[in-house]
Amino acid sequence: MLRDNEERQRRAIDDAVIKAMMHAMQAGFDLHAAGDWLVRCFHYGCRDGINYTPAAVRRALRSIGWLPKRERAGGAE
């Protein structure tokens, strides 16, 4: 049961992040600018039993190819 709940949370966060990224990219942002904007402006918290945390949002962004500014600049390896 715990595994199913974790998977449900992960998929819900992935769906929310992808939807927000699509909206941002349609508004003219590139992938990295949209990801940076999303990390700053995402509505974190708990909704409908899903915990939207900054770490979970960053994980979802990394899964679609976004890198933090530090990694894009070559500072972190």
PDB file with SEQRES, HELIX, SHEET and CRYST1 records, atoms N, CA, C and O in Angstrom:
SEQRES   1 A   77  MET LEU ARG ASP ASN GLU GLU ARG GLN ARG ARG ALA ILE          
SEQRES   2 A   77  ASP ASP ALA VAL ILE LYS ALA MET MET HIS ALA MET GLN          
SEQRES   3 A   77  ALA GLY PHE ASP LEU HIS ALA ALA GLY ASP TRP LEU VAL          
SEQRES   4 A   77  ARG CYS PHE HIS TYR GLY CYS ARG ASP GLY ILE ASN TYR          
SEQRES   5 A   77  THR PRO ALA ALA VAL ARG ARG ALA LEU ARG SER ILE GLY          
SEQRES   6 A   77  TRP LEU PRO LYS ARG GLU ARG ALA GLY GLY ALA GLU              
HELIX    1 AA1 LEU A    2  GLN A   26  1                                  25    
HELIX    2 AA2 LEU A   31  CYS A   41  1                                  11    
HELIX    3 AA3 PRO A   54  SER A   63  1                                  10    
HELIX    4 AA4 LYS A   69  ARG A   72  1                                   4    
SHEET    1 AA1 2 GLY A  45  ARG A  47  0                                        
SHEET    2 AA1 2 ILE A  50  TYR A  52 -1                                        
CRYST1    1.000    1.000    1.000  90.00  90.00  90.00 P 1           1          
ATOM      1  N   MET A   1       0.823  -1.196   0.000  1.00  0.00           N  
ATOM      2  CA  MET A   1       0.000   0.000   0.000  1.00  0.00           C  
ATOM      3  C   MET A   1       0.865   1.258   0.000  1.00  0.00           C  
ATOM      4  O   MET A   1       0.568   2.218  -0.710  1.00  0.00           O  
ATOM      5  N   LEU A   2       1.937   1.252   0.798  1.00  0.00           N  
ATOM      6  CA  LEU A   2       2.814   2.415   0.858  1.00  0.00           C  
ATOM      7  C   LEU A   2       3.457   2.678  -0.501  1.00  0.00           C  
ATOM      8  O   LEU A   2       3.594   3.831  -0.910  1.00  0.00           O  
ATOM      9  N   ARG A   3       3.845   1.634  -1.189  1.00  0.00           N  
ATOM     10  CA  ARG A   3       4.463   1.776  -2.506  1.00  0.00           C  
ATOM     11  C   ARG A   3       3.485   2.406  -3.492  1.00  0.00           C  
ATOM     12  O   ARG A   3       3.876   3.253  -4.296  1.00  0.00           O  
ATOM     13  N   ASP A   4       2.220   2.001  -3.439  1.00  0.00           N  
ATOM     14  CA  ASP A   4       1.208   2.566  -4.326  1.00  0.00           C  
ATOM     15  C   ASP A   4       0.997   4.049  -4.038  1.00  0.00           C  
ATOM     16  O   ASP A   4       0.832   4.844  -4.963  1.00  0.00           O  
ATOM     17  N   ASN A   5       1.001   4.419  -2.771  1.00  0.00           N  
ATOM     18  CA  ASN A   5       0.820   5.820  -2.400  1.00  0.00           C  
ATOM     19  C   ASN A   5       2.004   6.667  -2.869  1.00  0.00           C  
ATOM     20  O   ASN A   5       1.813   7.777  -3.366  1.00  0.00           O  
ATOM     21  N   GLU A   6       3.219   6.151  -2.716  1.00  0.00           N  
ATOM     22  CA  GLU A   6       4.407   6.870  -3.183  1.00  0.00           C  
ATOM     23  C   GLU A   6       4.364   7.058  -4.693  1.00  0.00           C  
ATOM     24  O   GLU A   6       4.685   8.133  -5.201  1.00  0.00           O  
ATOM     25  N   GLU A   7       3.970   6.022  -5.400  1.00  0.00           N  
ATOM     26  CA  GLU A   7       3.873   6.103  -6.860  1.00  0.00           C  
ATOM     27  C   GLU A   7       2.786   7.097  -7.274  1.00  0.00           C  
ATOM     28  O   GLU A   7       2.966   7.852  -8.230  1.00  0.00           O  
ATOM     29  N   ARG A   8       1.675   7.100  -6.568  1.00  0.00           N  
ATOM     30  CA  ARG A   8       0.590   8.042  -6.873  1.00  0.00           C  
ATOM     31  C   ARG A   8       1.056   9.476  -6.647  1.00  0.00           C  
ATOM     32  O   ARG A   8       0.760  10.363  -7.448  1.00  0.00           O  
ATOM     33  N   GLN A   9       1.784   9.702  -5.558  1.00  0.00           N  
ATOM     34  CA  GLN A   9       2.310  11.042  -5.285  1.00  0.00           C  
ATOM     35  C   GLN A   9       3.302  11.465  -6.361  1.00  0.00           C  
ATOM     36  O   GLN A   9       3.245  12.593  -6.851  1.00  0.00           O  
ATOM     37  N   ARG A  10       4.211  10.568  -6.730  1.00  0.00           N  
ATOM     38  CA  ARG A  10       5.218  10.896  -7.742  1.00  0.00           C  
ATOM     39  C   ARG A  10       4.566  11.237  -9.072  1.00  0.00           C  
ATOM     40  O   ARG A  10       4.944  12.212  -9.722  1.00  0.00           O  
ATOM     41  N   ARG A  11       3.591  10.440  -9.475  1.00  0.00           N  
ATOM     42  CA  ARG A  11       2.915  10.689 -10.753  1.00  0.00           C  
ATOM     43  C   ARG A  11       2.117  11.984 -10.732  1.00  0.00           C  
ATOM     44  O   ARG A  11       2.086  12.706 -11.729  1.00  0.00           O  
ATOM     45  N   ALA A  12       1.472  12.287  -9.613  1.00  0.00           N  
ATOM     46  CA  ALA A  12       0.703  13.530  -9.510  1.00  0.00           C  
ATOM     47  C   ALA A  12       1.623  14.745  -9.609  1.00  0.00           C  
ATOM     48  O   ALA A  12       1.287  15.732 -10.264  1.00  0.00           O  
ATOM     49  N   ILE A  13       2.780  14.672  -8.960  1.00  0.00           N  
ATOM     50  CA  ILE A  13       3.736  15.778  -9.023  1.00  0.00           C  
ATOM     51  C   ILE A  13       4.300  15.898 -10.430  1.00  0.00           C  
ATOM     52  O   ILE A  13       4.418  17.006 -10.954  1.00  0.00           O  
ATOM     53  N   ASP A  14       4.654  14.768 -11.054  1.00  0.00           N  
ATOM     54  CA  ASP A  14       5.144  14.798 -12.434  1.00  0.00           C  
ATOM     55  C   ASP A  14       4.121  15.435 -13.364  1.00  0.00           C  
ATOM     56  O   ASP A  14       4.476  16.267 -14.198  1.00  0.00           O  
ATOM     57  N   ASP A  15       2.862  15.054 -13.228  1.00  0.00           N  
ATOM     58  CA  ASP A  15       1.809  15.613 -14.080  1.00  0.00           C  
ATOM     59  C   ASP A  15       1.668  17.117 -13.878  1.00  0.00           C  
ATOM     60  O   ASP A  15       1.539  17.863 -14.848  1.00  0.00           O  
ATOM     61  N   ALA A  16       1.692  17.564 -12.631  1.00  0.00           N  
ATOM     62  CA  ALA A  16       1.553  18.995 -12.343  1.00  0.00           C  
ATOM     63  C   ALA A  16       2.734  19.784 -12.895  1.00  0.00           C  
ATOM     64  O   ALA A  16       2.553  20.873 -13.439  1.00  0.00           O  
ATOM     65  N   VAL A  17       3.935  19.243 -12.760  1.00  0.00           N  
ATOM     66  CA  VAL A  17       5.132  19.929 -13.250  1.00  0.00           C  
ATOM     67  C   VAL A  17       5.125  19.987 -14.774  1.00  0.00           C  
ATOM     68  O   VAL A  17       5.424  21.034 -15.350  1.00  0.00           O  
ATOM     69  N   ILE A  18       4.793  18.896 -15.427  1.00  0.00           N  
ATOM     70  CA  ILE A  18       4.765  18.886 -16.889  1.00  0.00           C  
ATOM     71  C   ILE A  18       3.718  19.862 -17.410  1.00  0.00           C  
ATOM     72  O   ILE A  18       3.965  20.577 -18.381  1.00  0.00           O  
ATOM     73  N   LYS A  19       2.569  19.897 -16.780  1.00  0.00           N  
ATOM     74  CA  LYS A  19       1.515  20.829 -17.197  1.00  0.00           C  
ATOM     75  C   LYS A  19       1.980  22.280 -17.039  1.00  0.00           C  
ATOM     76  O   LYS A  19       1.776  23.097 -17.937  1.00  0.00           O  
ATOM     77  N   ALA A  20       2.602  22.599 -15.904  1.00  0.00           N  
ATOM     78  CA  ALA A  20       3.095  23.957 -15.679  1.00  0.00           C  
ATOM     79  C   ALA A  20       4.209  24.309 -16.661  1.00  0.00           C  
ATOM     80  O   ALA A  20       4.277  25.443 -17.136  1.00  0.00           O  
ATOM     81  N   MET A  21       5.081  23.353 -16.969  1.00  0.00           N  
ATOM     82  CA  MET A  21       6.154  23.595 -17.933  1.00  0.00           C  
ATOM     83  C   MET A  21       5.588  23.844 -19.328  1.00  0.00           C  
ATOM     84  O   MET A  21       6.082  24.711 -20.048  1.00  0.00           O  
ATOM     85  N   MET A  22       4.575  23.106 -19.710  1.00  0.00           N  
ATOM     86  CA  MET A  22       3.959  23.314 -21.024  1.00  0.00           C  
ATOM     87  C   MET A  22       3.370  24.716 -21.121  1.00  0.00           C  
ATOM     88  O   MET A  22       3.522  25.382 -22.145  1.00  0.00           O  
ATOM     89  N   HIS A  23       2.702  25.168 -20.066  1.00  0.00           N  
ATOM     90  CA  HIS A  23       2.137  26.519 -20.063  1.00  0.00           C  
ATOM     91  C   HIS A  23       3.241  27.572 -20.166  1.00  0.00           C  
ATOM     92  O   HIS A  23       3.118  28.533 -20.926  1.00  0.00           O  
ATOM     93  N   ALA A  24       4.312  27.391 -19.404  1.00  0.00           N  
ATOM     94  CA  ALA A  24       5.410  28.360 -19.418  1.00  0.00           C  
ATOM     95  C   ALA A  24       6.102  28.388 -20.778  1.00  0.00           C  
ATOM     96  O   ALA A  24       6.455  29.459 -21.272  1.00  0.00           O  
ATOM     97  N   MET A  25       6.295  27.227 -21.381  1.00  0.00           N  
ATOM     98  CA  MET A  25       6.969  27.182 -22.674  1.00  0.00           C  
ATOM     99  C   MET A  25       6.082  27.752 -23.778  1.00  0.00           C  
ATOM    100  O   MET A  25       6.589  28.340 -24.733  1.00  0.00           O  
ATOM    101  N   GLN A  26       4.772  27.586 -23.661  1.00  0.00           N  
ATOM    102  CA  GLN A  26       3.868  28.212 -24.626  1.00  0.00           C  
ATOM    103  C   GLN A  26       3.867  29.727 -24.471  1.00  0.00           C  
ATOM    104  O   GLN A  26       3.566  30.451 -25.421  1.00  0.00           O  
ATOM    105  N   ALA A  27       4.203  30.206 -23.282  1.00  0.00           N  
ATOM    106  CA  ALA A  27       4.281  31.645 -23.042  1.00  0.00           C  
ATOM    107  C   ALA A  27       5.609  32.231 -23.515  1.00  0.00           C  
ATOM    108  O   ALA A  27       5.810  33.443 -23.433  1.00  0.00           O  
ATOM    109  N   GLY A  28       6.519  31.387 -24.009  1.00  0.00           N  
ATOM    110  CA  GLY A  28       7.758  31.876 -24.588  1.00  0.00           C  
ATOM    111  C   GLY A  28       9.023  31.585 -23.811  1.00  0.00           C  
ATOM    112  O   GLY A  28      10.102  31.992 -24.242  1.00  0.00           O  
ATOM    113  N   PHE A  29       8.938  30.903 -22.692  1.00  0.00           N  
ATOM    114  CA  PHE A  29      10.130  30.541 -21.927  1.00  0.00           C  
ATOM    115  C   PHE A  29      10.832  29.363 -22.596  1.00  0.00           C  
ATOM    116  O   PHE A  29      10.183  28.529 -23.228  1.00  0.00           O  
ATOM    117  N   ASP A  30      12.165  29.292 -22.458  1.00  0.00           N  
ATOM    118  CA  ASP A  30      12.850  28.075 -22.878  1.00  0.00           C  
ATOM    119  C   ASP A  30      12.819  27.088 -21.705  1.00  0.00           C  
ATOM    120  O   ASP A  30      12.305  27.412 -20.634  1.00  0.00           O  
ATOM    121  N   LEU A  31      13.365  25.897 -21.907  1.00  0.00           N  
ATOM    122  CA  LEU A  31      13.271  24.839 -20.896  1.00  0.00           C  
ATOM    123  C   LEU A  31      13.850  25.277 -19.556  1.00  0.00           C  
ATOM    124  O   LEU A  31      13.209  25.109 -18.519  1.00  0.00           O  
ATOM    125  N   HIS A  32      15.053  25.837 -19.571  1.00  0.00           N  
ATOM    126  CA  HIS A  32      15.712  26.176 -18.310  1.00  0.00           C  
ATOM    127  C   HIS A  32      15.077  27.389 -17.636  1.00  0.00           C  
ATOM    128  O   HIS A  32      14.955  27.416 -16.412  1.00  0.00           O  
ATOM    129  N   ALA A  33      14.675  28.380 -18.406  1.00  0.00           N  
ATOM    130  CA  ALA A  33      14.001  29.549 -17.813  1.00  0.00           C  
ATOM    131  C   ALA A  33      12.654  29.138 -17.220  1.00  0.00           C  
ATOM    132  O   ALA A  33      12.269  29.617 -16.154  1.00  0.00           O  
ATOM    133  N   ALA A  34      11.947  28.259 -17.907  1.00  0.00           N  
ATOM    134  CA  ALA A  34      10.657  27.779 -17.392  1.00  0.00           C  
ATOM    135  C   ALA A  34      10.856  26.985 -16.105  1.00  0.00           C  
ATOM    136  O   ALA A  34      10.075  27.128 -15.164  1.00  0.00           O  
ATOM    137  N   GLY A  35      11.891  26.150 -16.053  1.00  0.00           N  
ATOM    138  CA  GLY A  35      12.175  25.387 -14.839  1.00  0.00           C  
ATOM    139  C   GLY A  35      12.554  26.277 -13.671  1.00  0.00           C  
ATOM    140  O   GLY A  35      12.106  26.058 -12.546  1.00  0.00           O  
ATOM    141  N   ASP A  36      13.391  27.295 -13.940  1.00  0.00           N  
ATOM    142  CA  ASP A  36      13.768  28.238 -12.880  1.00  0.00           C  
ATOM    143  C   ASP A  36      12.540  28.972 -12.356  1.00  0.00           C  
ATOM    144  O   ASP A  36      12.375  29.140 -11.148  1.00  0.00           O  
ATOM    145  N   TRP A  37      11.686  29.404 -13.270  1.00  0.00           N  
ATOM    146  CA  TRP A  37      10.455  30.095 -12.880  1.00  0.00           C  
ATOM    147  C   TRP A  37       9.574  29.170 -12.046  1.00  0.00           C  
ATOM    148  O   TRP A  37       9.006  29.587 -11.036  1.00  0.00           O  
ATOM    149  N   LEU A  38       9.464  27.917 -12.471  1.00  0.00           N  
ATOM    150  CA  LEU A  38       8.597  26.970 -11.772  1.00  0.00           C  
ATOM    151  C   LEU A  38       9.083  26.701 -10.348  1.00  0.00           C  
ATOM    152  O   LEU A  38       8.274  26.623  -9.423  1.00  0.00           O  
ATOM    153  N   VAL A  39      10.391  26.561 -10.166  1.00  0.00           N  
ATOM    154  CA  VAL A  39      10.936  26.328  -8.823  1.00  0.00           C  
ATOM    155  C   VAL A  39      10.619  27.511  -7.910  1.00  0.00           C  
ATOM    156  O   VAL A  39      10.301  27.324  -6.735  1.00  0.00           O  
ATOM    157  N   ARG A  40      10.705  28.732  -8.451  1.00  0.00           N  
ATOM    158  CA  ARG A  40      10.432  29.925  -7.638  1.00  0.00           C  
ATOM    159  C   ARG A  40       8.950  30.125  -7.360  1.00  0.00           C  
ATOM    160  O   ARG A  40       8.587  30.555  -6.265  1.00  0.00           O  
ATOM    161  N   CYS A  41       8.085  29.824  -8.322  1.00  0.00           N  
ATOM    162  CA  CYS A  41       6.677  30.234  -8.239  1.00  0.00           C  
ATOM    163  C   CYS A  41       5.691  29.092  -8.011  1.00  0.00           C  
ATOM    164  O   CYS A  41       4.488  29.345  -7.936  1.00  0.00           O  
ATOM    165  N   PHE A  42       6.145  27.861  -7.898  1.00  0.00           N  
ATOM    166  CA  PHE A  42       5.235  26.735  -7.728  1.00  0.00           C  
ATOM    167  C   PHE A  42       4.528  26.844  -6.380  1.00  0.00           C  
ATOM    168  O   PHE A  42       5.125  27.287  -5.399  1.00  0.00           O  
ATOM    169  N   HIS A  43       3.281  26.450  -6.330  1.00  0.00           N  
ATOM    170  CA  HIS A  43       2.507  26.485  -5.085  1.00  0.00           C  
ATOM    171  C   HIS A  43       2.779  25.200  -4.302  1.00  0.00           C  
ATOM    172  O   HIS A  43       2.142  24.172  -4.531  1.00  0.00           O  
ATOM    173  N   TYR A  44       3.731  25.277  -3.379  1.00  0.00           N  
ATOM    174  CA  TYR A  44       4.103  24.123  -2.570  1.00  0.00           C  
ATOM    175  C   TYR A  44       3.076  23.909  -1.467  1.00  0.00           C  
ATOM    176  O   TYR A  44       2.308  24.811  -1.132  1.00  0.00           O  
ATOM    177  N   GLY A  45       3.074  22.718  -0.913  1.00  0.00           N  
ATOM    178  CA  GLY A  45       2.164  22.403   0.178  1.00  0.00           C  
ATOM    179  C   GLY A  45       1.494  21.064  -0.066  1.00  0.00           C  
ATOM    180  O   GLY A  45       1.972  20.259  -0.865  1.00  0.00           O  
ATOM    181  N   CYS A  46       0.392  20.827   0.622  1.00  0.00           N  
ATOM    182  CA  CYS A  46      -0.335  19.567   0.509  1.00  0.00           C  
ATOM    183  C   CYS A  46      -1.726  19.845  -0.040  1.00  0.00           C  
ATOM    184  O   CYS A  46      -2.495  20.607   0.547  1.00  0.00           O  
ATOM    185  N   ARG A  47      -2.044  19.222  -1.172  1.00  0.00           N  
ATOM    186  CA  ARG A  47      -3.370  19.339  -1.773  1.00  0.00           C  
ATOM    187  C   ARG A  47      -3.823  17.954  -2.195  1.00  0.00           C  
ATOM    188  O   ARG A  47      -3.064  17.210  -2.816  1.00  0.00           O  
ATOM    189  N   ASP A  48      -5.038  17.613  -1.865  1.00  0.00           N  
ATOM    190  CA  ASP A  48      -5.632  16.327  -2.249  1.00  0.00           C  
ATOM    191  C   ASP A  48      -4.776  15.141  -1.821  1.00  0.00           C  
ATOM    192  O   ASP A  48      -4.732  14.125  -2.514  1.00  0.00           O  
ATOM    193  N   GLY A  49      -4.100  15.263  -0.692  1.00  0.00           N  
ATOM    194  CA  GLY A  49      -3.281  14.171  -0.183  1.00  0.00           C  
ATOM    195  C   GLY A  49      -1.928  14.043  -0.858  1.00  0.00           C  
ATOM    196  O   GLY A  49      -1.206  13.077  -0.608  1.00  0.00           O  
ATOM    197  N   ILE A  50      -1.568  14.999  -1.711  1.00  0.00           N  
ATOM    198  CA  ILE A  50      -0.274  14.982  -2.402  1.00  0.00           C  
ATOM    199  C   ILE A  50       0.603  16.061  -1.782  1.00  0.00           C  
ATOM    200  O   ILE A  50       0.186  17.213  -1.667  1.00  0.00           O  
ATOM    201  N   ASN A  51       1.818  15.690  -1.383  1.00  0.00           N  
ATOM    202  CA  ASN A  51       2.757  16.648  -0.797  1.00  0.00           C  
ATOM    203  C   ASN A  51       3.654  17.213  -1.890  1.00  0.00           C  
ATOM    204  O   ASN A  51       4.557  16.535  -2.380  1.00  0.00           O  
ATOM    205  N   TYR A  52       3.400  18.445  -2.262  1.00  0.00           N  
ATOM    206  CA  TYR A  52       4.207  19.125  -3.275  1.00  0.00           C  
ATOM    207  C   TYR A  52       5.354  19.828  -2.559  1.00  0.00           C  
ATOM    208  O   TYR A  52       5.161  20.890  -1.967  1.00  0.00           O  
ATOM    209  N   THR A  53       6.537  19.242  -2.611  1.00  0.00           N  
ATOM    210  CA  THR A  53       7.709  19.798  -1.944  1.00  0.00           C  
ATOM    211  C   THR A  53       8.699  20.304  -2.990  1.00  0.00           C  
ATOM    212  O   THR A  53       8.672  19.848  -4.133  1.00  0.00           O  
ATOM    213  N   PRO A  54       9.571  21.236  -2.615  1.00  0.00           N  
ATOM    214  CA  PRO A  54      10.576  21.711  -3.570  1.00  0.00           C  
ATOM    215  C   PRO A  54      11.449  20.582  -4.124  1.00  0.00           C  
ATOM    216  O   PRO A  54      11.773  20.578  -5.312  1.00  0.00           O  
ATOM    217  N   ALA A  55      11.826  19.633  -3.281  1.00  0.00           N  
ATOM    218  CA  ALA A  55      12.665  18.523  -3.746  1.00  0.00           C  
ATOM    219  C   ALA A  55      11.928  17.660  -4.768  1.00  0.00           C  
ATOM    220  O   ALA A  55      12.524  17.221  -5.752  1.00  0.00           O  
ATOM    221  N   ALA A  56      10.653  17.416  -4.545  1.00  0.00           N  
ATOM    222  CA  ALA A  56       9.878  16.604  -5.484  1.00  0.00           C  
ATOM    223  C   ALA A  56       9.702  17.326  -6.816  1.00  0.00           C  
ATOM    224  O   ALA A  56       9.733  16.699  -7.875  1.00  0.00           O  
ATOM    225  N   VAL A  57       9.518  18.636  -6.762  1.00  0.00           N  
ATOM    226  CA  VAL A  57       9.380  19.410  -8.000  1.00  0.00           C  
ATOM    227  C   VAL A  57      10.702  19.408  -8.761  1.00  0.00           C  
ATOM    228  O   VAL A  57      10.710  19.248  -9.982  1.00  0.00           O  
ATOM    229  N   ARG A  58      11.816  19.583  -8.057  1.00  0.00           N  
ATOM    230  CA  ARG A  58      13.131  19.539  -8.720  1.00  0.00           C  
ATOM    231  C   ARG A  58      13.391  18.165  -9.334  1.00  0.00           C  
ATOM    232  O   ARG A  58      13.946  18.074 -10.429  1.00  0.00           O  
ATOM    233  N   ARG A  59      12.995  17.091  -8.638  1.00  0.00           N  
ATOM    234  CA  ARG A  59      13.177  15.745  -9.180  1.00  0.00           C  
ATOM    235  C   ARG A  59      12.385  15.580 -10.466  1.00  0.00           C  
ATOM    236  O   ARG A  59      12.882  15.012 -11.438  1.00  0.00           O  
ATOM    237  N   ALA A  60      11.147  16.076 -10.474  1.00  0.00           N  
ATOM    238  CA  ALA A  60      10.316  15.980 -11.675  1.00  0.00           C  
ATOM    239  C   ALA A  60      10.911  16.805 -12.810  1.00  0.00           C  
ATOM    240  O   ALA A  60      10.884  16.382 -13.966  1.00  0.00           O  
ATOM    241  N   LEU A  61      11.447  17.978 -12.487  1.00  0.00           N  
ATOM    242  CA  LEU A  61      12.075  18.810 -13.519  1.00  0.00           C  
ATOM    243  C   LEU A  61      13.312  18.135 -14.096  1.00  0.00           C  
ATOM    244  O   LEU A  61      13.534  18.169 -15.306  1.00  0.00           O  
ATOM    245  N   ARG A  62      14.122  17.518 -13.230  1.00  0.00           N  
ATOM    246  CA  ARG A  62      15.316  16.815 -13.716  1.00  0.00           C  
ATOM    247  C   ARG A  62      14.945  15.660 -14.645  1.00  0.00           C  
ATOM    248  O   ARG A  62      15.686  15.351 -15.579  1.00  0.00           O  
ATOM    249  N   SER A  63      13.812  15.028 -14.393  1.00  0.00           N  
ATOM    250  CA  SER A  63      13.413  13.891 -15.228  1.00  0.00           C  
ATOM    251  C   SER A  63      13.047  14.319 -16.644  1.00  0.00           C  
ATOM    252  O   SER A  63      13.025  13.489 -17.552  1.00  0.00           O  
ATOM    253  N   ILE A  64      12.756  15.618 -16.847  1.00  0.00           N  
ATOM    254  CA  ILE A  64      12.458  16.085 -18.208  1.00  0.00           C  
ATOM    255  C   ILE A  64      13.616  16.877 -18.801  1.00  0.00           C  
ATOM    256  O   ILE A  64      13.466  17.487 -19.859  1.00  0.00           O  
ATOM    257  N   GLY A  65      14.769  16.878 -18.135  1.00  0.00           N  
ATOM    258  CA  GLY A  65      15.969  17.460 -18.715  1.00  0.00           C  
ATOM    259  C   GLY A  65      16.410  18.803 -18.164  1.00  0.00           C  
ATOM    260  O   GLY A  65      17.405  19.351 -18.638  1.00  0.00           O  
ATOM    261  N   TRP A  66      15.713  19.352 -17.189  1.00  0.00           N  
ATOM    262  CA  TRP A  66      16.092  20.642 -16.609  1.00  0.00           C  
ATOM    263  C   TRP A  66      17.258  20.451 -15.659  1.00  0.00           C  
ATOM    264  O   TRP A  66      17.328  19.456 -14.937  1.00  0.00           O  
ATOM    265  N   LEU A  67      18.180  21.419 -15.662  1.00  0.00           N  
ATOM    266  CA  LEU A  67      19.301  21.419 -14.721  1.00  0.00           C  
ATOM    267  C   LEU A  67      19.295  22.724 -13.938  1.00  0.00           C  
ATOM    268  O   LEU A  67      18.966  23.770 -14.499  1.00  0.00           O  
ATOM    269  N   PRO A  68      19.650  22.690 -12.656  1.00  0.00           N  
ATOM    270  CA  PRO A  68      19.746  23.933 -11.883  1.00  0.00           C  
ATOM    271  C   PRO A  68      20.836  24.843 -12.456  1.00  0.00           C  
ATOM    272  O   PRO A  68      21.721  24.383 -13.177  1.00  0.00           O  
ATOM    273  N   LYS A  69      20.765  26.118 -12.134  1.00  0.00           N  
ATOM    274  CA  LYS A  69      21.740  27.089 -12.648  1.00  0.00           C  
ATOM    275  C   LYS A  69      23.166  26.685 -12.304  1.00  0.00           C  
ATOM    276  O   LYS A  69      24.070  26.839 -13.126  1.00  0.00           O  
ATOM    277  N   ARG A  70      23.375  26.173 -11.106  1.00  0.00           N  
ATOM    278  CA  ARG A  70      24.716  25.788 -10.668  1.00  0.00           C  
ATOM    279  C   ARG A  70      25.299  24.714 -11.583  1.00  0.00           C  
ATOM    280  O   ARG A  70      26.476  24.777 -11.939  1.00  0.00           O  
ATOM    281  N   GLU A  71      24.493  23.736 -11.962  1.00  0.00           N  
ATOM    282  CA  GLU A  71      24.985  22.670 -12.835  1.00  0.00           C  
ATOM    283  C   GLU A  71      25.153  23.155 -14.268  1.00  0.00           C  
ATOM    284  O   GLU A  71      26.069  22.714 -14.962  1.00  0.00           O  
ATOM    285  N   ARG A  72      24.285  24.056 -14.724  1.00  0.00           N  
ATOM    286  CA  ARG A  72      24.426  24.604 -16.077  1.00  0.00           C  
ATOM    287  C   ARG A  72      25.696  25.427 -16.194  1.00  0.00           C  
ATOM    288  O   ARG A  72      26.315  25.471 -17.257  1.00  0.00           O  
ATOM    289  N   ALA A  73      26.090  26.083 -15.102  1.00  0.00           N  
ATOM    290  CA  ALA A  73      27.295  26.908 -15.107  1.00  0.00           C  
ATOM    291  C   ALA A  73      28.555  26.072 -14.894  1.00  0.00           C  
ATOM    292  O   ALA A  73      29.666  26.584 -15.031  1.00  0.00           O  
ATOM    293  N   GLY A  74      28.391  24.800 -14.562  1.00  0.00           N  
ATOM    294  CA  GLY A  74      29.537  23.918 -14.367  1.00  0.00           C  
ATOM    295  C   GLY A  74      30.080  23.936 -12.949  1.00  0.00           C  
ATOM    296  O   GLY A  74      31.189  23.453 -12.718  1.00  0.00           O  
ATOM    297  N   GLY A  75      29.335  24.476 -11.992  1.00  0.00           N  
ATOM    298  CA  GLY A  75      29.816  24.589 -10.617  1.00  0.00           C  
ATOM    299  C   GLY A  75      29.695  23.315  -9.811  1.00  0.00           C  
ATOM    300  O   GLY A  75      30.525  23.066  -8.937  1.00  0.00           O  
ATOM    301  N   ALA A  76      28.686  22.500 -10.077  1.00  0.00           N  
ATOM    302  CA  ALA A  76      28.486  21.267  -9.303  1.00  0.00           C  
ATOM    303  C   ALA A  76      28.651  20.075 -10.224  1.00  0.00           C  
ATOM    304  O   ALA A  76      28.224  20.100 -11.378  1.00  0.00           O  
ATOM    305  N   GLU A  77      29.266  19.049  -9.710  1.00  0.00           N  
ATOM    306  CA  GLU A  77      29.484  17.861 -10.536  1.00  0.00           C  
ATOM    307  C   GLU A  77      28.831  16.670  -9.913  1.00  0.00           C  
ATOM    308  O   GLU A  77      28.904  15.570 -10.460  1.00  0.00           O  
TER     309      GLU A  77                                                      
END                                                                             
